[in-house]
Amino acid sequence: MKTAILGAGVSGLSLARFLIEGGVPAEELHLFEASHEVGGLCRSKTVDGFTYDQAGGHILYSKDAEARDWMVGCTGGSDAFHETQRETRIRFDDCWVHYPFENGLCDLPPQVNYECVAGYVTAWEERLRTGSPAPDDFDGWVLWRFGEGIHKHFMRPYNEKIWKRALTELGSSWVAGRVPEAPIEDVLKASVGIRTEGYAHQSVFQYPLKGGFQAITDGIASTLTDRVRLNTRVTQLTRHGAGWRVDGEDFDLVISTLPMTELPRLIEGIPTEVSAAMSGLMFNSLSSILLAIDHDEQPDFSWIYLPHDEQGPANRVTYISNYSPHNAPSGRSGLQCEVNWRGDEPAPSDELTREVTAGLERAGIVKPGQVLFSDRTDVRHAYIVYTHGFQERRQCAIDWLEAEGILPLGRFGRFDYFNSDQCVIAARELAASLLERRRAGDQAD
Ligand SMILES: Cc1cc2nc3c(=O)[nH]c(=O)nc-3n(C[C@H](O)[C@H](O)[C@H](O)COP(=O)(O)OP(=O)(O)OC[C@H]3O[C@@H](n4cnc5c(N)ncnc54)[C@H](O)[C@@H]3O)c2cc1C
């Protein structure tokens, strides 16, 4: 069965590997990749000895040990990785607040600590007394779950920097499992200074020693090099019998990891309501900015969150040279800053790096004159934005694609808020079902 896999990010590459490992002849698989290299959002860049990840700092961790071990195995085994104990902070005025915020209340100025814990207790008591259900909008959900103090001092300003719109415009269905929920006992302890961990599943993570996070997708791709057509942007998909024609070439099966929002331009004869559903899916874009620093005396942090506008446009700074000693030349260090912008707006101007650096100076994270040089990469599809009606639009798009025989896969292929390990898991599951279909077909013949 001649199969086209559109996109050679971690999803497309993993699917091809699993299919071949399951017995599909490699010659049947054809990966189309617009870029000059594989990896998609997992790509990294090295400039004058400094390495950073192009779509924001990436780390490897997974609740699925099999998926993680498979990724590590493809990349040369655990010796090819550096392991780090997660140390994350929120910069709040001149305080370093442990993350998650509600587990770090004692690090805050006393008045802010009081407002946050009082609000948390009030919200908790109200939920208990009234049994009020979780509100549908994210702003209401934050107030309902965390109370007014945490909403005002952290959740609202930080999330506005991430989502670039009022939080009332966002739904709340996506938060389960993504926004950590601390038990009230932990928050009370945190407020008086007894440390609690919170959010333990990322507490240790791995990162490739050399080549940035991209080493993982390079590893997955290493056995597929003759199957990937680089510099090959797919521009047209037309129905052809039971299969699809991809830019004039016939395929029995198509799997798409391309952003669903791009498909209305590519697929001929797509119904208006499906096209509207796809185009109505919102996403945010990202500028990743490397700051090459002239010294290596950095705190032991993995990354820090910058919730406040005075700290500049960056929402997060990753201490990327703490992930691997090979991410910066000896005696130097690298900071990687992330700035989000709306996917329906143009990219920020060249002034952005200067504004980011000035913000970090005000926040006491870099000192004037310490930045040797900078580098910036923009990524258009970075964050899925859960506006109201998201689930209905997404489902309408997926149902139509699956019924038509274009199988959607991956973070923007399905608009699933997936990390790379979850892309691998989804690829593994899709491969299993395709292999099963194949076996059933063989038996019927
Ligand atoms: C800020 C940020 C932080 C993240 N942090 C982590 C983390 O710490 N750990 C983690 O595991 N994951 C993290 N992720 C998620 C991870 O990057 C993604 O889940 C994963 O890379 C998605 O892979 P994919 O293959 O589904 O999609 P993509 O990587 O987007 O791959 C799609 C591919 O399709 C290609 N393409 C697009 N259009 C066309 C076309 N018309 N024709 C041909 N090819 C085309 C693209 O070039 C790309 O290579 C993060 C993501 C972001 C944005």
The ligand as an SDF file (V2000), in Angstrom:
LIG
                    3D

 53 58  0  0  0  0  0  0  0  0999 V2000
    7.0110   26.2030   23.2320 C   0  0  0  0  0  0  0  0  0  0  0  0
    6.9730   24.7180   23.0920 C   0  0  0  0  0  0  0  0  0  0  0  0
    7.5700   23.9370   24.0690 C   0  0  0  0  0  0  0  0  0  0  0  0
    7.5260   22.5600   23.9700 C   0  0  0  0  0  0  0  0  0  0  0  0
    8.1520   21.8270   24.9210 N   0  0  0  0  0  0  0  0  0  0  0  0
    8.2090   20.4960   24.7850 C   0  0  0  0  0  0  0  0  0  0  0  0
    8.9640   19.7220   25.7100 C   0  0  0  0  0  0  0  0  0  0  0  0
    9.5640   20.2550   26.6460 O   0  0  0  0  0  0  0  0  0  0  0  0
    9.0060   18.3820   25.5430 N   0  0  0  0  0  0  0  0  0  0  0  0
    8.3590   17.7610   24.5130 C   0  0  0  0  0  0  0  0  0  0  0  0
    8.4550   16.5400   24.3980 O   0  0  0  0  0  0  0  0  0  0  0  0
    7.6260   18.4580   23.6250 N   0  0  0  0  0  0  0  0  0  0  0  0
    7.5310   19.8110   23.7320 C   0  0  0  0  0  0  0  0  0  0  0  0
    6.8230   20.5500   22.8220 N   0  0  0  0  0  0  0  0  0  0  0  0
    5.9560   19.8600   21.8530 C   0  0  0  0  0  0  0  0  0  0  0  0
    6.6830   19.2650   20.6470 C   0  0  0  0  0  0  0  0  0  0  0  0
    7.5000   20.2250   20.0330 O   0  0  0  0  0  0  0  0  0  0  0  0
    5.6200   18.8020   19.6530 C   0  0  0  0  0  0  0  0  0  0  0  0
    4.6640   18.0000   20.2730 O   0  0  0  0  0  0  0  0  0  0  0  0
    6.1690   17.9870   18.5020 C   0  0  0  0  0  0  0  0  0  0  0  0
    7.3820   18.4970   18.0260 O   0  0  0  0  0  0  0  0  0  0  0  0
    5.1420   17.9830   17.3740 C   0  0  0  0  0  0  0  0  0  0  0  0
    5.5830   17.1470   16.3440 O   0  0  0  0  0  0  0  0  0  0  0  0
    4.6940   16.8770   15.0490 P   0  0  0  0  0  0  0  0  0  0  0  0
    5.4680   15.9610   14.2120 O   0  0  0  0  0  0  0  0  0  0  0  0
    3.3180   16.4900   15.4430 O   0  0  0  0  0  0  0  0  0  0  0  0
    4.5260   18.2880   14.3390 O   0  0  0  0  0  0  0  0  0  0  0  0
    5.6390   19.2220   13.6950 P   0  0  0  0  0  0  0  0  0  0  0  0
    6.8750   19.1430   14.4590 O   0  0  0  0  0  0  0  0  0  0  0  0
    4.9540   20.5450   13.5530 O   0  0  0  0  0  0  0  0  0  0  0  0
    5.8800   18.5750   12.2720 O   0  0  0  0  0  0  0  0  0  0  0  0
    5.1420   18.8910   11.1330 C   0  0  0  0  0  0  0  0  0  0  0  0
    6.0910   18.8910    9.9550 C   0  0  0  0  0  0  0  0  0  0  0  0
    5.3480   19.2000    8.7700 O   0  0  0  0  0  0  0  0  0  0  0  0
    6.1380   20.0280    7.9360 C   0  0  0  0  0  0  0  0  0  0  0  0
    5.2300   20.7350    7.0240 N   0  0  0  0  0  0  0  0  0  0  0  0
    4.3700   21.7400    7.2960 C   0  0  0  0  0  0  0  0  0  0  0  0
    3.6810   22.0890    6.1860 N   0  0  0  0  0  0  0  0  0  0  0  0
    4.1200   21.2660    5.1950 C   0  0  0  0  0  0  0  0  0  0  0  0
    3.7570   21.0970    3.8210 C   0  0  0  0  0  0  0  0  0  0  0  0
    2.7990   21.8440    3.2290 N   0  0  0  0  0  0  0  0  0  0  0  0
    4.3930   20.1350    3.1000 N   0  0  0  0  0  0  0  0  0  0  0  0
    5.3470   19.3390    3.6640 C   0  0  0  0  0  0  0  0  0  0  0  0
    5.7260   19.4580    4.9670 N   0  0  0  0  0  0  0  0  0  0  0  0
    5.1030   20.4080    5.7130 C   0  0  0  0  0  0  0  0  0  0  0  0
    6.8450   20.9460    8.9220 C   0  0  0  0  0  0  0  0  0  0  0  0
    8.0080   21.5110    8.3350 O   0  0  0  0  0  0  0  0  0  0  0  0
    7.1710   19.9680   10.0650 C   0  0  0  0  0  0  0  0  0  0  0  0
    8.4370   19.3900    9.9040 O   0  0  0  0  0  0  0  0  0  0  0  0
    6.8540   21.9350   22.8850 C   0  0  0  0  0  0  0  0  0  0  0  0
    6.2810   22.7260   21.8810 C   0  0  0  0  0  0  0  0  0  0  0  0
    6.3390   24.1020   21.9700 C   0  0  0  0  0  0  0  0  0  0  0  0
    5.7380   24.9340   20.8800 C   0  0  0  0  0  0  0  0  0  0  0  0
  1  2  1  0
  2  3  1  0
  2 52  2  0
  3  4  2  0
  4  5  1  0
  4 50  1  0
  5  6  2  0
  6  7  1  0
  6 13  1  0
  7  8  2  0
  7  9  1  0
  9 10  1  0
 10 11  2  0
 10 12  1  0
 12 13  2  0
 13 14  1  0
 14 15  1  0
 14 50  1  0
 15 16  1  0
 16 17  1  0
 16 18  1  0
 18 19  1  0
 18 20  1  0
 20 21  1  0
 20 22  1  0
 22 23  1  0
 23 24  1  0
 24 25  2  0
 24 26  1  0
 24 27  1  0
 27 28  1  0
 28 29  2  0
 28 30  1  0
 28 31  1  0
 31 32  1  0
 32 33  1  0
 33 34  1  0
 33 48  1  0
 34 35  1  0
 35 36  1  0
 35 46  1  0
 36 37  1  0
 36 45  1  0
 37 38  2  0
 38 39  1  0
 39 40  1  0
 39 45  2  0
 40 41  1  0
 40 42  2  0
 42 43  1  0
 43 44  2  0
 44 45  1  0
 46 47  1  0
 46 48  1  0
 48 49  1  0
 50 51  2  0
 51 52  1  0
 52 53  1  0
M  END
$$$$
